[in-house]
Amino acid sequence: MKTNNSVIDLIDLSEIKMYINGKWQGAQNGEIFSVINPSTGEVVANIPRGGQIETKHAIESAEQAFKTWSKLTANERASYLLKVHDLMYEYKDQLAEIMSLEMGKPFTEAQGEVGFAASYLQWFAEEGRRVYGETIPPSAANKRLMVIKQPIGVVAAITPWNFPLAMMTRKVAPAMASGCTSIVKPAGQSPISALAFGKLLEMAGVPNGVVNIITGSSGPISDEIFANPTVKKISFTGSTEVGKMLVKKSAAQLKRLSLELGGHAPFIVFEDADIEAAASGALASKFRNTGQTCVCANRIYVQRSIIEKFSALFVEKAKALKVGNSIDPSVQVGPLVSYDGLAKVEEHVNDAVSKGARILCGGKRLEGDLSDGLFYEPTILGEVNSDMLITTDETFGPVAPIIAFDTEEEVIELANKTEYGLAAYFYTQNISRSVRVSEALQFGIIGMNDAVPTVAQAPFGGFKESGMGKEGGHQGISEYLEEKYISMGIEAK
Ligand code: NAP
């Protein structure tokens, strides 16, 4: 186990390169962009700004690698995935440090993400061995009918900054396990984690071209990905706005597309809930990753009879959170990833307050020693109503709005009144209510007395404008497979 001594030897931060066809290279035109540490405002590293030329090269490399990678047995491919899994644990602290520096995830939480990301490698190594076909009873004695599953080919993964490793392995692992080869385009705010993962692929001896990692401008890179007929499928995680643009782009060649998009999760606390568990759950759901998760609680609905007790407990817990430079292992809440992210948080709080919300704790940027970073106090708002921006727009920050409700019917209607449908949570100790509510909520992921439901072995994906397709679970690998029906004529005797 490497120890965290603030010296990252997994990747040289002074000379970051892209990983294409097993080689490390800069952008052909020499262009770079900087990744800024949101805790300090300092430059972490300069990154090659790749574009159309590099993407084309990566696609050609993936196409070449597909010829042999797709022919390996599932067991052979699994052994590579498991080697990378083990290396992720070996380099856990270094990977966590990179993540923390480039996008501000608190170090201890980042260590957790490394394990979470690695779990997809293990899960899909195993799932690759279970890609079963089918035989179908024929309607004539001289026929035999079967269905086989084959890797779809070269795929592209476009990933967001908020889970720089896990959102990538959730795509790359099923692609590798099924026999596909890939091109990965990480977010501009967190490319170093992806490239460090490339180092592990290299160390594990994964053949050249099986996974290619390109950094740079999303426009030219995605233009080439969508225009190039070699790319058969794109898996995207990011905002609903960009997801919709990609749906339009995919039409020209009817490329297969899976989309994991934004969310606006309701978090409902009924009067029969374990209030202590609900307040701890709300804290974990809302303030994890500084509120920058697609599944985080965006609207906290609390039944009127317990709202004061719940709010007091929730505020007490939020005030105890340690905010600070994300590299400090004792910090629980880090900075926002960008100035735009911070401005959005301020806009949502100002809008709510101007319309009558009450600040129960927090409510401003952090000053003093932390003023160079993009810090905002963990904030809880009371007396929130549906006219406020915060109840419809994804805040993506450490702000928890509390909204009162009276009846089960009313809160179900309020919870479902959104174009999003990713995750929803509720707390109750009544069995009948738990069944009724989990069936009535129009969301792809339900946390019933559970604020952190995501695991590699369960399907993850949204309803409505939160996306299409599933990642994780046994469903996750089917996104990378084609089903082929074969009707075979035989000599019947
Ligand atoms: P984003 O702006 O949509 O970016 C996501 C990725 O798309 C990045 O790699 C980005 O590259 C790229 N991109 C941006 N514009 C593009 C374009 N025109 N064509 C092709 N690619 C483009 O989202 P984000 O701000 O990084 O992530 C936050 C969003 O992701 C939130 O809405 C969150 O809810 C959602 N999310 C969803 C899930 C899920 O599983 N459902 C998980 C995590 C996050 P550049 O950075 O280089 O522009």
Residues whose N, C-alpha, C, O or C-beta is under 5 A from the ligand:
A	BS01	NAP	I158 T159 P160 W161 K185 P186 A187 G188 Q189 G216 S218 S222 T237 G238 S239 T240 V242 E260 L261 G262 G263 T293 C294 S466
